[in-house]
């Protein structure tokens, strides 16, 4: 009896011997508690990679966003602009502070925050306290246009770069835009610490405030002393050791994902009805490669291709369901063009991980080609 083929994953973790060496060394060092030398080194190394002075390692990208907003003084009665095309964590972090998200639509090619709509919101709503951007699938938002808008209106920007470590906009790396940025090291991200994240900033005071709050807001005293509510957001030294090994391999992992994206571009090039999300931005880290299929031109829907691939043991994912379509945010304020709805309805994210073997990539391509041949 033939062994069943394993599922081709969308973006599985890419770990090997170097990661084992770093984690084992951290265990043998005795630094198994949250603090430790690997944690300090990991913060410094990621800050250097993102070209920012300060980094605070935490247990998730969501925690980093929450701390960044708190550091800016965001709270009840405030409004925060949030892209509607994102994972719910971006919006949740706003709600944690007591502020209200206003969901703004996206650029139809990249899926990132639409600068024209942002300009309209900032010009008409004086209660906006911060702007959140999201670097969707590893393509940076249009900071050339967005940053001047925020500066003109005196509104700080927080960059949700959870998906974008190693990407760039122009000459600047992801994570270096705005007053603060958040990274994620979740298991499916471009690099992983199993779970984890990091706050990046050029503001020493904001970094110190985040570090204080992340450690349960404990004050320096012989006993446990707390003057305000804090959070248990610290990253452990052992997970930081895993991250340090991953960071050393980041460039090769990005190169692998970019190669996967380029192969998809070639595969779909003859199909006029299909485009790649992000438009082939050379600065993207290609965390995930997504396509958009125009059903009127193609004669098929993205969900049809998804069903075909699922039946062949190949994992796919719909594009993010917009926040304004989520039941929990049904009554939220919005500024919409319909672009995010179209990406959600017609988009599909394909296997993109750096751990994909060549035979798995070929298996995906063969399955896609089979589907396209059946719909010509």
Legacy VTK file of the C-alpha trace (Angstrom):
# vtk DataFile Version 3.0
C-alpha trace
ASCII
DATASET POLYDATA
POINTS 376 float
0.000 0.000 0.000
1.422 3.377 -1.024
2.077 5.876 1.762
-0.276 8.851 1.729
1.364 12.062 0.595
1.721 14.641 3.333
-0.191 17.897 3.027
1.675 20.717 1.319
1.513 23.486 3.908
0.893 27.132 3.235
3.795 28.410 5.318
5.243 25.867 7.710
8.117 26.669 10.091
11.593 26.391 8.589
13.923 25.153 11.337
16.973 22.945 11.339
20.276 22.157 13.011
21.294 25.770 13.688
18.089 26.393 15.618
18.655 23.221 17.628
22.179 24.362 18.483
21.051 27.774 19.712
18.147 26.465 21.781
20.236 23.687 23.334
22.949 26.192 24.240
20.349 28.426 25.907
18.996 25.469 27.894
22.470 24.417 28.995
23.295 27.966 30.042
20.606 27.805 32.718
18.779 30.878 31.402
15.366 29.230 31.095
13.483 32.111 32.732
12.193 35.003 30.601
15.298 37.159 31.084
18.690 36.158 29.752
21.582 36.988 27.421
19.925 35.582 24.299
16.940 37.858 24.856
19.116 40.951 25.047
21.135 39.910 22.009
18.005 39.076 20.021
16.576 42.533 20.650
19.811 44.185 19.594
20.196 42.052 16.460
16.624 42.621 15.265
16.899 46.355 15.957
20.059 46.459 13.852
18.333 44.547 11.050
15.409 46.993 11.052
17.708 50.029 11.422
16.060 51.310 14.610
17.668 52.143 17.962
15.337 50.245 20.297
13.602 46.863 20.381
11.489 45.189 23.044
10.858 41.454 22.626
7.376 40.315 23.653
5.240 37.200 23.407
3.256 38.188 20.284
2.907 40.783 17.571
-0.443 41.687 19.096
1.267 42.547 22.387
3.738 44.741 20.501
0.894 46.651 18.839
-0.936 47.053 22.142
2.160 48.411 23.885
2.939 50.748 20.976
-0.539 52.283 21.130
-0.381 52.614 24.905
2.999 54.306 24.542
1.389 56.898 22.296
-1.291 57.583 24.878
-4.125 56.040 22.877
-7.167 55.355 25.050
-10.929 55.656 25.476
-12.513 58.322 23.291
-9.751 58.136 20.686
-10.060 56.931 17.105
-7.399 54.844 15.361
-7.333 54.306 11.597
-6.982 50.603 10.803
-6.796 48.974 7.356
-9.864 46.846 6.832
-7.804 44.187 5.027
-5.834 42.648 7.865
-5.835 39.921 10.479
-8.088 40.712 13.435
-5.141 41.196 15.821
-4.482 44.641 14.335
-7.968 45.813 15.247
-8.040 43.960 18.558
-4.973 45.847 19.782
-6.861 49.110 19.271
-9.868 47.832 21.213
-7.613 46.704 24.085
-6.746 50.360 24.712
-10.395 51.411 24.813
-10.069 53.317 21.548
-12.288 52.858 18.489
-11.041 51.541 15.132
-12.159 53.178 11.906
-11.668 50.785 9.017
-10.217 52.180 5.791
-10.100 50.331 2.487
-7.051 49.191 0.587
-5.107 49.646 -2.592
-6.562 47.102 -5.057
-3.130 45.821 -6.140
-1.182 45.555 -2.881
-3.989 45.206 -0.343
-2.313 47.901 1.772
-3.917 51.025 3.227
-5.302 53.377 0.547
-3.508 56.744 0.980
-6.292 58.697 -0.736
-8.914 57.399 1.676
-6.564 58.005 4.598
-6.174 61.622 3.509
-9.936 62.062 3.573
-10.323 60.569 7.045
-7.511 62.652 8.522
-8.924 65.831 6.969
-12.403 65.314 8.395
-11.933 63.593 11.774
-10.019 65.479 14.464
-10.447 62.611 16.934
-7.963 60.352 15.106
-5.162 59.712 17.594
-3.060 57.270 15.544
-2.814 55.549 12.166
-2.042 51.843 11.898
-0.637 50.493 8.657
-0.252 46.813 7.774
2.422 45.507 5.396
0.160 42.899 3.835
1.784 39.555 2.986
5.231 41.143 3.237
4.778 44.118 0.885
5.290 47.457 2.612
2.550 50.060 2.572
3.079 53.237 0.526
4.978 55.166 3.184
6.140 57.726 0.624
2.553 58.998 0.609
1.302 57.921 4.027
4.009 59.405 6.261
3.621 62.994 4.948
-0.140 62.759 5.508
0.362 61.719 9.116
2.957 64.434 9.674
0.729 67.112 8.124
-2.088 66.273 10.531
0.147 65.636 13.543
-1.008 62.031 13.904
1.563 59.344 14.814
1.885 56.209 12.711
2.336 52.661 14.017
3.538 50.106 11.472
2.133 46.602 11.767
5.093 44.874 10.127
4.111 41.472 11.519
4.379 39.945 8.048
7.210 42.049 6.666
10.533 41.502 8.451
13.222 41.702 5.790
11.057 43.676 3.362
11.739 47.281 2.378
10.079 50.384 1.001
12.682 52.216 -1.045
15.903 52.158 0.942
14.243 51.755 4.349
13.540 48.384 5.952
10.153 47.308 7.230
9.836 48.069 10.913
11.520 51.471 10.648
8.469 53.570 9.753
6.451 55.725 12.132
6.809 56.172 15.882
6.780 52.426 16.476
6.413 49.138 14.648
5.415 45.595 15.543
6.876 42.318 14.319
5.462 38.820 14.707
7.434 35.605 15.103
4.439 33.288 15.050
4.963 29.769 13.745
3.922 30.591 10.181
5.797 33.872 9.781
8.889 34.615 7.677
10.945 33.594 10.753
9.661 32.166 13.998
10.293 31.913 17.714
7.335 29.502 17.938
5.302 32.368 19.358
6.565 35.871 19.894
6.875 39.394 18.623
8.825 42.601 18.973
8.203 46.310 19.333
10.600 48.503 17.361
10.989 52.245 17.862
13.326 55.196 17.677
11.745 56.654 20.827
13.724 55.682 23.928
10.886 56.730 26.234
8.324 54.661 24.362
10.634 51.628 24.464
11.186 52.008 28.209
7.457 52.378 28.801
6.729 49.246 26.760
9.366 47.240 28.619
7.918 48.361 31.964
4.344 47.451 31.052
5.403 44.122 29.512
6.873 43.055 32.864
3.620 43.517 34.823
4.562 47.172 35.472
6.654 46.105 38.442
8.450 48.960 40.171
12.033 48.651 41.466
11.607 47.538 45.058
12.597 44.607 47.278
8.974 43.521 47.360
6.425 43.393 44.528
5.306 46.983 43.990
2.820 48.053 41.305
1.345 51.515 40.761
-0.532 50.676 37.571
-1.861 47.758 35.559
0.769 45.903 33.565
0.862 42.842 31.322
2.697 39.532 31.196
4.044 40.138 27.695
7.688 39.116 27.991
9.409 36.761 25.561
11.484 33.947 27.058
15.239 33.647 26.685
14.883 30.188 25.116
12.522 31.436 22.407
14.853 34.354 21.807
17.664 31.860 21.182
15.511 30.219 18.518
14.911 33.648 16.995
18.620 34.453 16.902
19.263 31.322 14.841
16.353 32.135 12.532
17.620 35.673 12.033
20.940 34.323 10.763
19.020 32.397 8.097
16.505 35.139 7.277
18.048 36.222 3.990
18.178 32.685 2.606
14.580 32.074 3.695
13.434 35.284 2.004
15.321 34.349 -1.161
13.572 30.989 -1.180
10.134 32.594 -0.815
10.924 35.121 -3.522
11.825 32.231 -5.807
8.498 30.575 -5.043
6.696 33.838 -5.864
8.588 34.161 -9.161
7.606 30.626 -10.153
3.954 31.428 -9.500
4.325 34.552 -11.625
5.584 32.420 -14.505
2.863 29.818 -13.970
0.029 32.336 -14.154
1.604 34.666 -16.731
-0.417 33.188 -19.653
-3.680 33.718 -17.749
-4.796 37.314 -18.291
-7.500 36.978 -15.657
-5.001 36.324 -12.827
-2.722 38.818 -11.095
-0.411 38.522 -8.100
-1.245 40.462 -4.949
1.484 43.010 -4.400
2.215 43.419 -8.083
5.694 41.898 -7.880
7.155 44.575 -5.581
10.943 43.942 -5.526
11.115 45.063 -1.894
8.651 42.432 -0.680
9.839 39.571 1.493
7.176 37.368 -0.196
5.957 35.946 3.097
2.833 34.739 1.318
2.038 34.755 -2.396
-1.569 35.474 -3.224
-3.397 35.667 -6.529
-6.540 37.460 -7.629
-8.692 35.869 -10.337
-11.325 37.864 -12.206
-14.158 35.307 -12.479
-15.771 37.115 -15.417
-12.593 36.730 -17.467
-11.342 33.432 -16.076
-14.596 31.504 -16.088
-13.801 30.204 -12.604
-13.629 31.480 -9.042
-10.711 31.422 -6.641
-12.734 29.122 -4.394
-12.883 26.611 -7.276
-9.112 26.494 -7.461
-8.961 26.223 -3.661
-11.277 23.207 -3.707
-9.215 21.588 -6.460
-5.982 22.014 -4.499
-7.515 20.926 -1.192
-8.656 17.681 -2.810
-5.015 17.061 -3.740
-3.642 17.671 -0.265
-2.487 21.235 -0.880
-3.257 23.907 1.717
-4.560 27.301 0.586
-6.192 30.229 2.368
-8.647 32.935 1.359
-7.388 36.501 1.438
-8.142 38.173 4.787
-11.846 38.722 5.346
-12.112 42.502 5.785
-12.644 43.776 9.305
-15.812 45.635 8.325
-17.289 42.228 7.367
-16.470 40.652 10.735
-19.465 40.253 13.060
-17.546 41.702 16.004
-17.026 44.972 14.084
-20.372 45.104 12.291
-21.159 48.592 13.625
-17.717 50.126 13.072
-17.161 53.299 11.068
-15.635 52.785 7.642
-14.225 54.481 4.552
-14.611 51.995 1.720
-14.207 51.622 -2.039
-14.956 47.905 -2.317
-11.324 46.973 -3.023
-10.912 44.781 0.067
-14.207 43.022 -0.622
-13.026 42.196 -4.136
-9.692 40.853 -2.901
-11.472 38.716 -0.340
-13.984 37.434 -2.867
-11.556 36.791 -5.699
-8.241 36.151 -3.958
-6.413 33.032 -2.859
-3.147 32.554 -0.962
-0.946 29.686 -2.169
1.809 27.614 -0.486
4.731 29.996 -0.041
6.986 28.707 2.739
10.749 28.566 2.604
10.593 24.990 3.928
8.774 23.767 0.804
10.736 21.067 -0.978
11.222 21.221 -4.742
8.958 18.208 -5.227
6.210 19.903 -3.192
6.449 23.044 -5.291
6.223 20.922 -8.409
3.205 19.146 -6.957
1.433 22.481 -6.478
2.333 23.627 -9.982
1.115 20.374 -11.528
-2.189 20.672 -9.659
-2.655 24.299 -10.720
-1.802 23.450 -14.320
-4.296 20.592 -14.247
-6.977 22.979 -13.033
-6.175 25.641 -15.617
-6.164 23.074 -18.431
-9.628 21.998 -17.371
-10.959 25.567 -17.495
-9.564 26.840 -20.784
LINES 1 377
376 0 1 2 3 4 5 6 7 8 9 10 11 12 13 14 15 16 17 18 19 20 21 22 23 24 25 26 27 28 29 30 31 32 33 34 35 36 37 38 39 40 41 42 43 44 45 46 47 48 49 50 51 52 53 54 55 56 57 58 59 60 61 62 63 64 65 66 67 68 69 70 71 72 73 74 75 76 77 78 79 80 81 82 83 84 85 86 87 88 89 90 91 92 93 94 95 96 97 98 99 100 101 102 103 104 105 106 107 108 109 110 111 112 113 114 115 116 117 118 119 120 121 122 123 124 125 126 127 128 129 130 131 132 133 134 135 136 137 138 139 140 141 142 143 144 145 146 147 148 149 150 151 152 153 154 155 156 157 158 159 160 161 162 163 164 165 166 167 168 169 170 171 172 173 174 175 176 177 178 179 180 181 182 183 184 185 186 187 188 189 190 191 192 193 194 195 196 197 198 199 200 201 202 203 204 205 206 207 208 209 210 211 212 213 214 215 216 217 218 219 220 221 222 223 224 225 226 227 228 229 230 231 232 233 234 235 236 237 238 239 240 241 242 243 244 245 246 247 248 249 250 251 252 253 254 255 256 257 258 259 260 261 262 263 264 265 266 267 268 269 270 271 272 273 274 275 276 277 278 279 280 281 282 283 284 285 286 287 288 289 290 291 292 293 294 295 296 297 298 299 300 301 302 303 304 305 306 307 308 309 310 311 312 313 314 315 316 317 318 319 320 321 322 323 324 325 326 327 328 329 330 331 332 333 334 335 336 337 338 339 340 341 342 343 344 345 346 347 348 349 350 351 352 353 354 355 356 357 358 359 360 361 362 363 364 365 366 367 368 369 370 371 372 373 374 375
